[in-house]
Amino acid sequence: METAQFALFTPNSFPLRRSQESAEQKFARLANRWKEESAHLSSVERMAMLRSYQAIIGMGAVAVPLLLRELQKEPDHWFWALQAITEADPANGETLPIDELAARWVTWGQQEGWL
């Protein structure tokens, strides 16, 4: 009778990439990558499905103030990530120009204490 062999994985088996990276550094790296990867895309849905964007969503609440500050500097398609993390919708389902959406999210962030 053969016995099954299982590999034993420890936390050190898969060292985290850039483990010394701060949340701000990680966000900046991922945001820059996302901007490069999404520059040629016109579909917001496809932009949001890029691995770098999904990694920002995976950062969770720590990414919220970083996303909001990014919107203050330069409005971009960060709304999907903000909605995914916070479950908020300051646009109340309205379709608005990107500048107006950014302004609503920034106002929401200030009111909710994220900024």
N, C-alpha and C positions, 0 to 999 in steps of 0.2 A: 504494500500500500504506500503510495506516494504521499508525502506531506506537502502541503502548500507552503510556499515561502512568500513572506510578505516583507517588503522593504520598510524599514523603520525610518520615518521622516521626523526630524526634529526642527525646531524653529531655525536652526542654523543651516538646514538643508537648502533652504531657499532664502538666502540673504536679501533683505529688502534693498532695492536699488536706491541709492542716494539717501541712506538712512540718516545722515547728518543734516539733511535739508530741512529748513524751516518751512512752515506752511506757506509763508509769503514767497519763498524761493520756488517751492513746488508749484504753486499757483502760477507764478510768472513763467516758469518753464513750460507748463502745460498750456497756458493761454497763448504764449508765443507760437508754440507748435500748432495749436488749433487755428490761429490766424493764418499761418502758412498753409496748412492743409485745406482750409475752407475758402481760401481766396478765390478759387475758380468755381466754387459752387453757388448756385442761385437758390437752391432748396434749403430752407431753414431746417426741415426735418433731416435732410442728409447731413447738414452741418452738425446738428445735435447728436447724430449717431456716430460721429468720429470718436475714436478711442480716447483722444486727449480731452474732448468735451465730457465724455462719460467719466473719465478719471476725475475731472473737476467736480462733477456731481457726487462722485464717490467720496470726496473729501468731506462732504456733509456740511454741518453748520459753520465750521471754521471758514468755509469758502464764501459765506454770505457777505460779510463786510468787504472782502476782497473783490467780489463781483460788483457790489454796489459802488465801490471806489472806482472800479474800472469803468462803470457806466457814467460816473461823474466826469471822468477824463475824456472818454470817447464812447458814445453810444454804439453798441454792437448787439449781436443776437445772444445775449446772456439770459434772456427772459425764461427760456425753457428750463435752464439749470436752476434759476431762482425759484421757479414754480415747483420743480421737482423736489428741491431741498426744503422749502418753507411751506409748501401747500397753500401759498397765498396767490392772489391775482388782483393786484391794484388796478388793472385795466378792466376788471369786472366783465371779462369775456369780449370786450370791444376790440375791433381791429383798428389799431392806431398807427400813425407814423412812428418810426423808430425813436425819434427825438422825444416825442410825447410819452411813449412807453418808458423810456429811460427816466424821464422826469418823474413819472408816477412811481416807478420803483425806488428812486432816490428819496422822494418824499415819504413813501411807505417805510423805507429803511430808517429814516430820521425819526418818524413817529414811533416805530417799534424798538428804537434804541440800538439799531445795528450800526448806525453812523454817529 
